[in-house]
Amino acid sequence: MRDPGVWGSMGASPSPIKAGPAPGESMKVTAVEAFHVDWGGGRNRSAWVRIRTDAGVDGLGEASPMVHGSASLEIIAGAFTPMLLGADPLQPRIIQDRLFHEHIKVGPEGAYAGALAAIDIALWDLKGKALGQPVWKLLGGAWRRELPFYASIGGNGQRTVDQVCRVVEDWLELGPAQVKIRFDADKTARDVDLPGDIAKARAVRKLVGDDFPLAFDSNNGYSVQGAIRVGRALEELGYVWFEEPVQHYHVESFAKVAAALDIAVSAGEQEYTLQGIKRLIEAGVDIVQPDIVKTGGFTGLGDMAALARAYGVDLVPHQTQPSIGHTANLHFVASLTHSHHPAEYNGPREIQDVVFKTPVRPVNGKFVLSDAPGLGLEVDEGQLEKRTIRWTSSAARA
């Protein structure tokens, strides 16, 4: 007879799991709802999941929105849901490990890791609500509950120097502790406008003054030689870090760039596994930037933080989703041991505020974490329902 363990009395688990004795009155997962949130106007949809239980407690999670997160929603609905029904939701690490290994041949990266992240974030939100505690406290406590942010400003490759400066000026009104200019490069081209990129970096430095922290993200836009040229200019200008200077899959190229420069080289938003982050660290990357909606949620990101700390490398999570993903990231950053960098912020996005009774916004340049249980997000169910497109698995239709 199979030990029910974390899976309760489901009976459909493909293989047994030993997770300790199953208490007779433990909470059980009764529904897993994967859905898109359509923000209208041709905007990218968000990929969310809600996990419900027989105790009436639920949790919300979010997957990476690449290609609307559709592949992640299919994995959740078609592969993960049958395994989750009847499971004890208060054991997220056990659940993640089982889900990770059950369908590992799909490949542990990309949409698969995004699906794991959405489930894990929802389980931690649910766990906090069930226990009446905020997630930051369940993670071990908060080193700080008022979190400064850095403005993550994209689209600068297509802007003129003057346009870049005007956008940065607008962001400065929100009171960021740092600004990062992103170039969103065409990943099929290299070194398209090195002098122009350097001119923009120089103009932003002049705008904000010598002492204001700045970062530069090429979004994989350079060759090794081009990256070194730009990196030396950034060193002269006093930038804090140089993000994704080369293609993310060329780890050896990161090693060459990092060895040639004094500025901190950062990367990791396109890595999905602990082993991928380990390869970057071993290549000499100074700051790793995994993303909570791509790397298995709190559970996966926590492992990466421990690895980075063991190597003496800073971990500054990437995060550009303005609601669930952003809030989850804030809880994580608050609990991150000896963290000193601000949290990334790509908002505000008023269009997403409408589904929350209390929008997630900075106050006087900081995000403030409350004592509210779980992630602390209060959903306006009526507004969310208007925008919900429920995902039906192709496996269920077969």
LINGILIN-V325676 format. One line per field, one symbol per residue. burial: 1 if it has 16 or more other ideal C-beta (glycine too) atoms within 10 Angstrom, else 0. A space follows every 50 residues. Layout:
burial: ???
//
This chain:
burial: 00011111010010001010000001111101111110100000111111 11100011111111110111111111111111111111111111111111 00100001011111111111111111111100011111100100101111 11110110100001101100100001111111101000011001001101 10111011000011111111111101111110110010111111111100 10111111001011111111111101110110111111111111111111 11111011000011111111111111111111111100101111111000 011011001101000110100111111010000100110010100000
//
